[in-house]
């Protein structure tokens, strides 16, 4: 099989890129190791920046997002009983939209056939070849048969553990920070305890109250990496949330059986450059952010925005400089998002090595944010998404 662009990974980044390229008449094929149901079963992000919303609008795939998504004008930082509301609408003139990554992926999947976007699921043993040349190719196995796709460009949208980043590890630099805790998440079909997200700093640890819809809530608490999900029955999680969230929010918690529970480790990671030869990386294949800043999916969307523009220029106008410049453009935004996610994680969590001085610094920072329009504006600008 021959195509102009072979996209590895059919998560939101790969599907978004595929749709954008097909909308411009560029040939592409997406290959994915897992089955569609498995891809849709990944419970991930739910807060969309304007870049992600605008890409769905541009593709004409925003009908459900507009009908079911929850526009939010702000969010809250909590320290004890104090709620510090960050009014992002007043401070930036923009909103974020709560719409689950699962639903966004479903919208992209459902529209693939109509746009002529070929997606091959069940592709195992994926390997990249000749990425230093102008004629790279990808091999994989499907239904027991070996297959090959020849392309001019390969786009690696296959996540942190996929083969794309592995193919160019020796050509770049890894920047990494692992955190000494993970987020224990519970998803339940219960109404949220607050109409906006609450990031809570408490003596017992961090908590986040969020939602996927008016009837489905997503809560998190931080726990040591040594914890096991088997040791956290539903009631223990609800009890801990009631302690860590401010009393006003805790009083409105509606308990219910978990649809999903998991413990996710936190990591900050960047691989640079995000392009080598005929391979471009997008999303988690190139960078990971702690979920504190709600940047993971949105950073992938901004990568795709830059990658699609570069590929259109390359195939339409033979502009090789556009592809060559992709990494620098994408990384400029990636590092700013990494900075914000790291700083918010550092502010809202208690690290094991922290002492009285570090706690005093956190209190001072939260006091400053509570009383400073400039500080709140900086947080709002980063949370809603910096310009692309």
Beta strands, then each sheet from edge to edge (+ up, - down):
strand 1: 5-8
strand 2: 28-32
strand 3: 47-48
strand 4: 70-72
strand 5: 74-79
strand 6: 82-87
strand 7: 96-98
strand 8: 118-121
strand 9: 124-129
strand 10: 137-142
strand 11: 145-150
strand 12: 153-156
strand 13: 173-188
strand 14: 198-202
strand 15: 205-211
strand 16: 217-224
strand 17: 258-272
strand 18: 275-276
strand 19: 279-281
strand 20: 287-288
sheet 1: 8+ 2+ 1+ 12+ 19+ 18-
sheet 2: 3+ 7- 4+
sheet 3: 6+ 5- 14- 15+ 16- 13+ 17- 20+
sheet 4: 9+ 10- 11+
end
